[in-house]
Amino acid sequence: MPGVAGMLRAAGVFVTVLLFGSCLKNNGPIQDYSQSPALVSIQGDGQYSGIYVANQSVLPVGAAGVNVEVTLSVASLTLSSPVTATLVVDQATLDQYKVANSDSTRVLLPADNYQLANNGAITIAPGQQIVKDSITFFGTKIDFTKDYALPLLLTNAKGAKIPDNLKQEVILIKLKSIYEDTYDLSGARILYNGATVGSGILTKVNLSGSALFSTVSPNVVDGQLADLGVQMSLQVNPDNSVTVLPSQANPANTFASLANDGLCTYDPATKTFTLHYKYYNASGNLRHIDEVLVGE
């Protein structure tokens, strides 16, 4: 059994370890964030050179709304008084974006092509952390042949500070065709032994799944060809007949021989393409597709 001296020596070591361990855990000043100022800023997804950049697709008909999120960061859970700020359209922000992104073609969206809710005035009430300011775009007025952008600057804050790197956003405007959609697909792809129907059917593949068809122009969308990893374009004509084309968006990933092989139509009431088309593979063999695409 150890003596008193041994027990004291052991206790001393134990105390020393506790004290030394405590020093290790407190080897720097305690950070007090309670005095940090409240910050109000634009909330975006992707930022380039200190500017948030958003792509906004707009239909060429009617009006479409989009929200810009403004957030409040504060040390305490809430402030006792509201925070106000203003979103303004700012040419200098667009100029800064163009230089940083080597995008010289962008021009300011005309003032009558959009409307900021409450003229851009924003109020974050006590208890709120995120508010959304609405912008309405008037697609019938926008000239989609031009590379328009709407540059925004958050300014005139009261009750909070605006960080320099979180106060700007540029919304890039692009056309959205009324035929752009994600479509459920069904039907069949028929593979022939040779270049003609008379060569006989080699095999038949049933189609299923879904595919996104994206805008090329107001009446042309581009998406997946049947169940293959190549693209095609669909052109909707004024009488709602459809012309199947080689991909206009990705000419390197399509079949140059792609063409109608029967009546192809679009039904606007049900958002449905009914297609019959063909192409020839690298060996010159005929492939015929009967396909139905139903939009969401």
C-alpha distance (Angstrom), angle and dihedral (degrees) to the residues before:
residue distance angle dihedral
M1 . . .
P2 3.89 . .
G3 3.77 119.5 .
V4 3.79 127.0 -117.7
A5 3.81 91.8 -96.4
G6 3.79 91.0 53.6
M7 3.76 91.4 48.5
L8 3.82 90.8 50.2
R9 3.78 91.3 48.3
A10 3.82 90.4 51.8
A11 3.78 91.7 47.3
G12 3.81 90.0 49.7
V13 3.78 91.1 53.5
F14 3.80 90.1 48.5
V15 3.81 92.1 50.6
T16 3.81 91.0 46.5
V17 3.79 91.4 52.6
L18 3.78 91.2 50.0
L19 3.78 92.5 49.2
F20 3.79 94.2 44.6
G21 3.80 91.4 45.6
S22 3.76 89.4 51.9
C23 3.79 89.8 53.7
L24 3.78 90.3 52.6
K25 3.81 91.6 53.7
N26 3.80 93.2 51.4
N27 3.77 101.3 42.5
G28 3.83 95.7 133.7
P29 3.80 140.5 39.5
I30 3.79 117.1 -78.6
Q31 3.81 110.3 -105.3
D32 3.80 113.1 -129.5
Y33 3.81 111.0 -162.6
S34 3.77 94.5 170.3
Q35 3.80 90.8 95.7
S36 3.82 95.4 51.8
P37 3.81 112.2 123.5
A38 3.78 120.8 -110.9
L39 3.80 111.3 -99.4
V40 3.79 127.1 -153.4
S41 3.80 118.5 -166.4
I42 3.78 147.5 155.0
Q43 3.80 113.2 -92.2
G44 3.80 114.6 -144.1
D45 3.82 141.7 158.0
G46 3.81 105.5 -125.7
Q47 3.77 128.3 24.2
Y48 3.79 128.8 -164.6
S49 3.81 122.3 -173.4
G50 3.79 90.8 -16.6
I51 3.82 95.1 -49.2
Y52 3.79 125.5 106.2
V53 3.81 111.8 -131.6
A54 3.81 123.2 -157.9
N55 3.80 130.8 179.2
Q56 3.77 114.9 -140.7
S57 3.80 121.4 -168.5
V58 3.81 113.0 -155.1
L59 3.78 127.7 -167.6
P60 3.81 114.7 -126.9
V61 3.80 89.4 -127.3
G62 3.79 131.5 66.6
A63 3.79 123.9 -16.2
A64 3.80 130.9 -55.3
G65 3.79 129.2 -161.7
V66 3.79 128.4 -145.2
N67 3.80 129.1 -177.4
V68 3.79 127.9 -133.1
E69 3.81 111.2 -156.5
V70 3.79 120.0 -138.0
T71 3.80 117.5 -170.7
L72 3.77 135.7 -161.8
S73 3.80 120.8 -145.4
V74 3.78 116.1 -167.2
A75 3.81 135.0 162.8
S76 3.80 93.7 -128.8
L77 3.77 121.2 55.1
T78 3.79 93.3 -106.2
L79 3.76 141.9 0.2
S80 3.77 121.5 -121.8
S81 3.81 94.1 -131.9
P82 3.80 133.7 41.7
V83 3.80 124.0 -94.2
T84 3.79 117.8 -137.4
A85 3.79 132.3 -166.8
T86 3.79 139.6 154.9
L87 3.78 133.5 -124.9
V88 3.80 110.7 -145.8
V89 3.78 132.3 -178.7
D90 3.78 105.3 -111.3
Q91 3.82 126.2 -166.3
A92 3.82 91.7 -167.6
T93 3.81 89.8 60.5
L94 3.81 90.0 53.3
D95 3.81 90.9 48.3
Q96 3.81 89.9 51.0
Y97 3.81 91.0 49.3
K98 3.81 92.7 49.5
V99 3.79 92.8 53.1
A100 3.82 94.4 44.5
N101 3.81 93.7 47.7
S102 3.82 100.6 33.7
D103 3.80 87.9 -123.3
S104 3.78 102.3 143.4
T105 3.82 96.5 162.2
R106 3.80 96.9 67.8
V107 3.80 116.1 110.8
L108 3.77 132.7 -177.2
L109 3.80 115.6 -88.6
P110 3.84 109.0 -115.8
A111 3.78 114.4 -103.1
D112 3.81 94.6 -118.3
N113 3.84 91.2 56.6
Y114 3.82 93.9 71.8
Q115 3.79 144.6 19.5
L116 3.81 129.9 -147.1
A117 3.80 114.2 -143.3
N118 3.81 111.9 -112.5
N119 3.82 87.6 1.1
G120 3.78 88.2 -73.1
A121 3.81 95.7 -56.0
I122 3.81 112.6 149.1
T123 3.80 129.7 -166.5
I124 3.79 123.5 -172.5
A125 3.78 107.2 -164.5
P126 3.82 123.6 -149.7
G127 3.77 107.9 -77.3
Q128 3.80 94.4 26.9
Q129 3.79 124.1 108.7
I130 3.81 102.8 172.1
V131 3.80 129.8 38.0
K132 3.78 129.1 175.7
D133 3.77 123.6 -139.0
S134 3.78 113.0 -157.3
I135 3.80 125.4 -135.2
T136 3.80 119.8 -168.9
F137 3.80 119.1 -153.5
F138 3.80 119.3 -158.3
G139 3.79 104.0 -143.8
T140 3.79 94.4 -173.7
K141 3.82 89.7 63.6
I142 3.81 100.5 42.4
D143 3.80 118.5 101.3
F144 3.80 100.0 -141.8
T145 3.80 92.5 -168.9
K146 3.82 86.6 77.2
D147 3.80 127.0 72.2
Y148 3.76 98.0 -119.6
A149 3.78 125.9 -177.3
L150 3.79 135.2 -179.0
P151 3.84 111.0 -144.0
L152 3.81 116.2 -160.5
L153 3.78 131.6 -164.2
L154 3.80 125.4 -168.9
T155 3.80 109.3 -140.4
N156 3.82 146.9 145.9
A157 3.80 95.3 51.6
K158 3.80 119.3 -178.2
G159 3.80 120.6 -169.4
A160 3.80 94.4 16.8
K161 3.79 142.3 43.3
I162 3.83 126.0 -110.3
P163 3.84 115.2 -133.8
D164 3.80 111.4 -131.4
N165 3.81 92.6 -130.3
L166 3.82 96.1 49.5
K167 3.78 103.6 48.3
Q168 3.82 105.2 82.2
E169 3.80 136.0 71.4
V170 3.79 132.6 170.8
I171 3.80 117.8 -156.8
L172 3.80 112.0 -156.2
I173 3.79 112.1 -149.7
K174 3.79 121.3 -143.1
L175 3.77 135.7 167.0
K176 3.78 121.0 -96.6
S177 3.79 114.5 -159.4
I178 3.79 116.3 -137.6
Y179 3.82 85.1 -125.0
E180 3.80 95.0 57.4
D181 3.79 107.6 113.9
T182 3.79 146.3 117.5
Y183 3.79 107.2 -92.1
D184 3.80 130.9 -159.5
L185 3.78 107.3 -134.0
S186 3.78 132.3 -151.3
G187 3.78 137.1 160.9
A188 3.79 136.4 77.1
R189 3.80 141.6 -69.6
I190 3.80 112.9 -145.8
L191 3.81 119.6 -156.6
Y192 3.81 117.3 -157.4
N193 3.80 126.9 -156.3
G194 3.80 92.2 -125.2
A195 3.78 144.7 -0.2
T196 3.81 96.3 -63.4
V197 3.77 139.5 51.5
G198 3.78 87.0 -115.6
S199 3.82 90.5 66.2
G200 3.79 88.5 74.8
I201 3.77 134.0 -119.5
L202 3.78 116.3 -65.1
T203 3.79 95.5 -174.1
K204 3.80 143.3 -31.1
V205 3.81 125.1 -132.3
N206 3.81 122.1 -161.0
L207 3.80 116.6 -136.4
S208 3.79 128.0 -135.4
G209 3.79 140.6 148.2
S210 3.79 132.4 62.3
A211 3.79 137.8 -74.8
L212 3.79 136.3 -166.6
F213 3.79 116.2 -128.8
S214 3.81 111.1 -160.3
T215 3.79 131.7 -160.8
V216 3.79 121.6 -85.3
S217 3.80 96.7 158.7
P218 3.82 135.6 -23.5
N219 3.81 92.8 -74.5
V220 3.83 102.2 23.6
V221 3.81 127.5 76.4
D222 3.78 129.1 179.7
G223 3.79 128.6 -146.1
Q224 3.77 149.0 127.5
L225 3.78 120.3 -32.0
A226 3.82 107.0 -128.9
D227 3.84 108.9 -64.0
L228 3.80 95.0 -29.8
G229 3.78 131.2 107.2
V230 3.79 93.2 -117.1
Q231 3.79 132.5 89.3
M232 3.78 137.7 -117.8
S233 3.79 135.7 -177.9
L234 3.78 128.0 -131.6
Q235 3.80 119.2 -152.5
V236 3.79 115.7 -162.1
N237 3.80 111.0 -151.9
P238 3.84 126.5 -151.3
D239 3.83 91.5 -97.0
N240 3.86 90.4 50.5
S241 3.78 92.0 -108.0
V242 3.81 111.6 137.2
T243 3.78 130.8 -134.7
V244 3.82 115.2 -154.1
L245 3.81 110.2 -144.1
P246 3.79 139.4 177.8
S247 3.79 108.6 -92.7
Q248 3.78 111.9 -70.1
A249 3.80 92.0 -169.6
N250 3.81 98.3 47.4
P251 3.83 110.9 24.3
A252 3.81 91.3 170.0
N253 3.81 91.9 61.2
T254 3.79 106.0 49.2
F255 3.82 144.3 71.1
A256 3.80 114.4 -93.0
S257 3.83 89.0 -154.7
L258 3.80 94.2 58.6
A259 3.83 110.9 131.8
N260 3.80 145.0 141.7
D261 3.80 115.8 -73.2
G262 3.78 99.1 -176.9
L263 3.79 137.6 -12.0
C264 3.82 113.5 -32.7
T265 3.81 120.5 -169.0
Y266 3.80 144.6 170.8
D267 3.81 122.6 -142.3
P268 3.83 109.4 -155.6
A269 3.81 92.6 -167.9
T270 3.81 92.7 61.7
K271 3.83 98.8 21.8
T272 3.79 89.1 -123.7
F273 3.79 131.0 151.4
T274 3.83 114.8 -158.8
L275 3.79 107.0 -165.9
H276 3.80 139.2 -176.4
Y277 3.79 113.1 177.6
K278 3.79 143.9 144.1
Y279 3.77 145.4 -151.6
Y280 3.79 137.6 177.4
N281 3.79 122.4 -120.4
A282 3.81 125.6 -133.6
S283 3.81 89.9 -82.9
G284 3.80 92.1 52.6
N285 3.80 94.8 -108.4
L286 3.79 119.5 147.9
R287 3.80 121.2 -110.2
H288 3.81 119.4 -172.1
I289 3.83 124.1 -167.8
D290 3.80 129.2 -162.2
E291 3.79 105.6 -170.7
V292 3.79 140.1 167.8
L293 3.82 120.1 -161.0
V294 3.81 117.1 -167.1
G295 3.81 118.4 -168.3
E296 3.79 125.6 -138.9
